[in-house]
Amino acid sequence: MAASSHRARRIPKLCRHKATGQAVVRLNGQDVYCGKFGTAAAKAEYDRVITEWLQRGRAMPGTSRGQHSRDCPAEGLSVAEVILAYKAHCDSYYRHSPLERERVRLSVRPLRQLYGLTPAAGFGPLAFKAVREKMLEPQRRTVAVRNTKQVQVGERVVEYRLGRRTINQRMDAIRRMFAWAVENELVPAAVHHGLAAVKPLRAGRSAAREPRKVGPVPEAHVAAVLALVSAQVRAMIEVQRLTGMRSDEVCRMRPADIDTSGTVWVYRPTRFKGQHREGAARREVLLGPQAQAVLVPFLRRPADAYLFSPAEAAVERFARLRAARRSKVPPSQVCRKKARPKRKPGGRYTPNSYRHSIVTACRKAGVPRWHPHQLRHLAATVIRRGHGVEVARVLLGHASGFTTEIYAEQDRLKAAEVIRQIG
């Protein structure tokens, strides 16, 4: 396995063609001639060919009689080959965004199933709409069946439908893939122009499920969960509720990123949403006295270590279970650690593991399921109600107040009181 992956990453070398004395390199089973072997011109041509080949995701454009052609796109390239090349590009371009790579993978799945062997140059608007119809069909997923002690006892298949916005996002991901293929001369430009003509699904104009509006989580539901999660997750919930930061930002907190010199601490995430945009301002999260009190117990660690660690939570959980044990511990159970466990707790929480911890606690508490992003909505609502939309915009890190209005629920109680007095 390691040897094959090494060969896949290896860049083919420039060789000498004995019969003609030319410099040649073999890419994807095709010989590309670069001129007389040993000359600077041949080396320069080789560098250009390899650079373009890597930019295309290690895929070759069209060729004619063994000669490399820069102007003829690969009309024989299949959709599956374009997907493979684009995946290699995404692994590098989105190397810091695993969620985006997963979104691309899910988006191209129905495309590969329906049109994987179809020539990419022949993929048009009607085929694109057929892929959308595939997304509109009921989806199936296998979930674990657990008993009252949360032990998996079996599996079952559940059906669900994708929301309209999810389908539109996945269609946009496919358009971006073909735009990238046009940019790198893998498909004709007319392919992307045709896909751009397909309009997104409109609300109420299709059979797609309309997404539910995300609102703030009730305080009572938050309180019910706090008693059933680990100390690490409890602190993350409290900090996110007080500051309104994003889930990924609270998962990545480290002592080195927190400026504790002032009365109000400043947390500057090393990675944040929108940092790739030109001229993006540095993200700063302000931490007041209540948030500081929550974080103090977790600051006694190396500066580059994450504050909230699932590994520490697992150790503390096992210690509590051992302390609560009534019977004597037999010698065989003094240390029950596996020599080579298949899965080990990570060094930090991810947005998915953080959400999973909350969902599990909601199930135990018997309250409706909620997710960490609703804590951001809760903070936006509280800040906007008490201090206005502009303050909420700054604290949440939004570029415009319009986005803040989406997060913050309108204070309908005040509006009802006003209308009761004047109406």
N, C-alpha and C positions, 0 to 999 in steps of 0.2 A: 504493500500500500504506500509506504513512504517513498519507495523508488519510483513508482508510477506517478505520484504527485510531483516528485522532483523533475521527472521528464516533462510533465505538463507545463511546469514553470520555466523550463530551460529555453533559452533563445537560440535558434538554429545558427550555426556558424557559416561564414562565407567560405566556399570551397572552390577548387579549380576544376573546370570541366576539361577533361583530358583531350577530347576530340577537337575542341575548338579553342582551347586556351582561355576561355572566358571565365569570369567570376560568376558563381551561381549559388543561390541559397534556396533550399526547399521549404516552402511554407504551405501547410495544409495539403501536402501531397502534390504541390505544383512547383515546378522549377521557375525561378525568377532570375533572369540574367542581368548583371549589373555592369558589364563592360569588360575590358581586358584585365585579367587577373594580375594583382600586384600593383595596380596604378591607384593614384589618389582619387581619381574620378570614380573608380569602381567602389572604393571604400566609402566615398560620399554617397553614392547611389544606394549602397547597402544600408547605410545609416538611415537614409530617408525611407526606404522600403520597410525596415524594421520598425521605425517610429510610427508609420502609418498603420502597420499591421497591429502593433500594440494598442494604438488608439481605437482600432475597430474591435477590440476585445479578442485579439488573436484570430481574426477572420480575414479571409482574402476577398478582394473585389473580383470582378469578372476578368478573365484572361482570354487572350486570343492567340492561338498557335504557340502556346508556351511563353508568350511575352507578357510582361506586366503592363497593364493599362490603367491609367489614372482616370480616364473619362468614361469608362464603360462600367456601370454598376452591375452587381452580381444578380442578374435576373434568374439564375438557377438556384439561388440561395433559398432554402426553405424557411418557413416561419420558426420552426424549432431551432434552426441554426442561428437565426437572429436573436432568439430568446437566450440561447447559451452565450452568445457574444455580449448581449446586454447585461446578463447576470455577472459576467466577469467585470464589466465596467462598474456595475453597482457595488460589487464587493470592495472596490477601491474607492469609488466616489462617495458612497454612503458608509464608509468603514466605521464611522462614529455614530451611525444611526441604525441600530439593529431593527427598530420598528419600521423604518422606511424600507429596509431590505425585505422584511417579512411582508409588507404591503405589496411590494412588487411581485413577490413570489405568489401570493394569493391572487393577484390581478391577472397574471399570465397563465394561471392554471387552466381555466376554461378555453383560453385561446389555444394553448398547446393541445388540449384534448380534441378540439373540433378541427383545427387547421394546422396542426404541427407539421404535416407532410406537404402542405400547400406551398407553392412558390411564393415567397414574400412579395415579389413584384406584382402578383395577381391578387393580393389581399385588398379588397375594396370596401366601400361603405356598407353594402349589403351583408358581407361577411362580418363586418364589425357589429352591425345590428344583430346578427345571429348570435354573436358572442354575448351581447347584452341580454338577449332572450334567455340564454343559458344561465346567466346570473339571476334572472327573475324567477327561475324555477326553485322549488323548495330544496334547501341544502340539508345534508345529513351529517351528523357528528356523533362519535362514540364518546360517552361520558362514563365515569366510574360510578358504581353504586356502592354506597357506604352504609354501615350500620350506625347505631346510636353512639358508638365509641369512635366513629370516623375511620373505621378500618374498611378497606376496599373488599367487597365480597362478590363483585361481579361487574358487568358492563351492560349498557343499554344504548340503543341508537335513538337519538332525538332529531326531530325535524325543525328547521327554522328558515326564515326568509331574510334575505339581505335588505337593508333599508335603502331608500332612494338615494340618499347622499353617499352611502357606501358604494353603491353601484356607479354613481357618477365619478367618484374618486378613483375607482379601479379602471374605469374607461379612460380617464385622464392619464393614468399610469401607462396604459397601452399606447396612447397617443405619444407620450413622451418617449417611449421606447422606439417607435417608428421615426420620430423626429431625430433621435440620436442616430438611428440607422441611416437616415438621409444625410445627416451631417458627416458621417463617416463613409459615404458612398457605398453602402451595402444594399440600398434599395433606391429606386427612382424617386425623385421629389414628388411626383404625382401621387404616390401612395399616401404620403402624409397629408397632402392637400385634400384628398378624398376623405380621409378620416376626420379632418377638421370640419367637414361639412355636416357630420352627424351631430345633432344637437343633444345636449344633456336632458335627462328626464326632468319634467316639470311637476311641481306639486299638484296632485289631483288629476294629472293627465296620463297616468299609467297605473298598472297593477302593482307597482312596487309598494312595499310597506313604508309608511311615512315615519320618520324617526321621532322618537319621544324627546320632548324638550328637557334639557338638563337643567335642574334647578338646585338651589342650596339644600343641603341635607338638614333635617330638623335637629335641633340641639339634643332632644331627648334620645334620638337614635344614636348620636355620637356618644352620649353618656352611657348608653347601654352596652356599647362595644368596648369602651375603655377598660372595663373590668375584666375582659376576656382575652386581651391581647398581651403580648410580651411588653416589657418595659421599653424596649427599643421602638416598637410600633406605636405604643402609647405616646411616647415623646414626639414621634414624627407627626402623629395626628394633631397633637396640641400645637406644635410649631406651625404646621401648615394652616391650622384653623386661625391662628393669631396673625400670621403674616400674609397668607394668600399666595404663597409661592407654589410653583408647579411641583408635581410629584417627583420628576427626575431631579429637580433642584434640591429637594429635601433629602433624596436618597444619596446625593453626592456630597453632602456636607462634610468638611474636614476642618480641624482646628486651624490649619494653615490658611484657609480661605476666609476666616472670620477675624475682623479687626475689632478687638476688644478694648481699644484705647479710650474711647469716649463713653459717655453715659448711654448713648444709643449705639449698639454694636452694628457693624455693617458686614454682611455676608456677600462676597463676590464669587459667584459660581465660575468655575473654570470652563464649563460648557453650559450654554443656555440657548433657548429657542431664538432663532433669527440672527445668531452671531455671524453667520456666513454672508449676510447681506452687506452690501457696500455702505459704509458709514454708520453701521449699527452701534448704538451707544452701549457701554459696558453695563451689564445687569448688576444692580445692587439691591439687596434685600435688607431692609432695616429691621433690627431685632430690639424690641422694647424690653422693659423689666420682666414681664411675665414670660416671654420667650427665653430670655436669658436664664431665668430660674430653672426652666425645663432643661436647658442645654448644659448647665454647669456640671452635673454628674458625669457627662459624657466627654468633657474636654480633657480629662486626665489620661491622655494617650498620645502617641507620637503625632507630630504635626501633620504628616502626610497620610495618616490612617483615617478611615471613614468613621464617622461618629456612630452610625447605627449598623451593627454587624449581625447578620443572621447566625453566624457561627457562635457569637457570644450569647445570643438568645437561646440557641440549642443547649449550650453548656449550662446556662442558668435553669432552663426547664428540667434537664435531667437531674440537676442538683436538688431542685424542689421535690421532684418525684422520689428521689432517694431518701430525702429527709422525711417525707410523709409516709414512708414505708413502715408498716407495723411489724411484719415478720422479719426474722433474721435473714440476712443476705447470704445465700450459699456461696461457696468458693467459686463455683463456675460462673456466677453472675457478678462478681466483684468488678470486672471490667468487661463490658459487653460491646466494646468497639470492634467493628469489623476491620480486618486487615486491609482489604481493598474494597471499600464501599463503592457502589455504582454512582451514587450521588452524595455530594458533601455540601454543607451550607457554605454559601459564598462569603466573600469579605464585605460585601455591602448589599443592601436591598436594591432591587430593580423596581420600576413602576409596576411590573406584572406581579412580582412576589409581594410587594407592598399591598397591592389591590387584593390579591388572593388572601392575605392574612385578614383583611377587613371583611371580605365576603364570608370567610369561614366563621368569624366572630359574629357576624349578623345572623348566620344560620343558627348558631348556638343560642344567641340572645332572643331569637324569635322575632326580630324586627325586619322590616323590608330591606332588601339588599341595597347598599349604596357604595359608591366608589370614591377614591381620594379626590378626584377632580371636583366633586361636589363641595369639598371643603374650601376650595378656591372660590366657588360661587358664593358660599356662605360668608367668607371674609369680604368679598366684593360687596355683598348686600349690606353687611354691617357698616363697612367704611363709608359707602356711598350715602347710607341713610343718616349717618351722624356728621359727616364732614364734606359731602359733596362729591360729584363725579370726577372733578379734576384731581383731588387728593387720591381717590381710588385708582385713577389712571396711573399716577406716579408710583404708588405702592405696588401695584400689580405688574408694572413694567410694560404697559401697553403704549403703542405709538400714538394712538388716537383715542378720544373719548368714546367714539362709536363702539369700539370693541369692548370697552368697559361697560357700556349700557347692555351689551349682550349678557355679560356675566352677572351684573347686579340686577336683582329683582326690584321692580318698582314698589315703593312703599304705599300699598293700597289702603292701609289703615288710615294714614293721614288724609288721603284723597276721600275716603268714605266719611271721615269726620267733617271735612270741609263741605262736602255736598249735603251732609245732614244739617249743617247750619244755614247754608244759603239756598238749599233747594227744597 
